[in-house]
Amino acid sequence: MHDARRTSAETAGATAVNAAKRVILSMGGKGGVGKTSVMTALAEWFDTNQIPVTLLDLDTENKARGSLTHFFGGRVPKVNIHTPAGLDAFVDHLADGSPVILADMGAGSGQVTYDWFEQMYPDVADAGIVFTTIGVVTSDPASVESVLAWAARLQNRVSYLIVENSISDHADFTYWRESEQSRQFHEAFRPAVIAMDFRLAELETAARNHGVTLGGVASRSTDAAELRRASIVMRAQSYRRRMFAEFDRVKNLLLP
């Protein structure tokens, strides 16, 4: 499947267009699929490549661990898009100087996002702003249904980047790859598809508890003893390197 995934990613990336700004949204559907892990890694990818990016935490229900604010602190403002004032604040961020906005949506944020697109999309599109939505799928069919529900509403107003997250050692993506609904989604929107490797729970859990990114673990810049073990550091370095390689393949969907 790796070759097929590469072809899909490169084809989708080749159709991306240059724009004044790109907004990257996580599909805030089913929780617990690894969405914030992907967004955190992507934020580090932008920083490593010295690409200015504005990080926004739209996950207003995630008060503590697991949000972008938890990992990046005061750099990440929380924006409550469930209120008119919050929606206006989001629009104001679109006008700032960064060429990329990375917005982490909360679980259950679908309807408010759909409504915003209906109201605001024509005007922001006229301003040269393009959108990429990131959907994370696992072996759980519910994660796939969540992505398909978002696509049914957003249609071709966005580009789609799908992350196959192996949350177990031998993840089964049969439903995502072979169901009729997924086949129709692939044919209609030609999403780019990349992979996220299975990660040891002892690394993921400790990093989340301490609010440390993979980069922080890989560089030994944390005081957490359990994250400074040589084996954990080397695993973090490996996970990060492979995740960055996946982002590099689809960078046309991540840059203006």
Salt bridges, closest charged atoms under 4 A:
GLU10 OE2 - ARG6 NH1 3.82
GLU44 OE1 - ARG240 NE 3.58
ASP47 OD2 - ARG75 NH1 2.77
ASP57 OD2 - LYS78 NZ 3.19
ASP96 OD1 - LYS21 NZ 3.60
ASP104 OD1 - LYS35 NZ 3.12
GLU118 OE2 - ARG157 NH2 3.38
ASP140 OD2 - LYS30 NZ 3.64
GLU164 OE1 - ARG5 NH1 3.77
GLU164 OE1 - ARG177 NH2 2.73
GLU180 OE2 - ARG183 NH2 2.25
GLU187 OE2 - ARG183 NH1 2.51
ASP197 OD2 - ARG242 NE 2.24
GLU202 OE1 - ARG229 NH1 3.09
GLU204 OE2 - ARG199 NH1 3.32
GLU226 OE2 - HIS210 NE2 2.87
GLU246 OE1 - ARG5 NE 3.93
GLU246 OE1 - ARG249 NH2 3.12
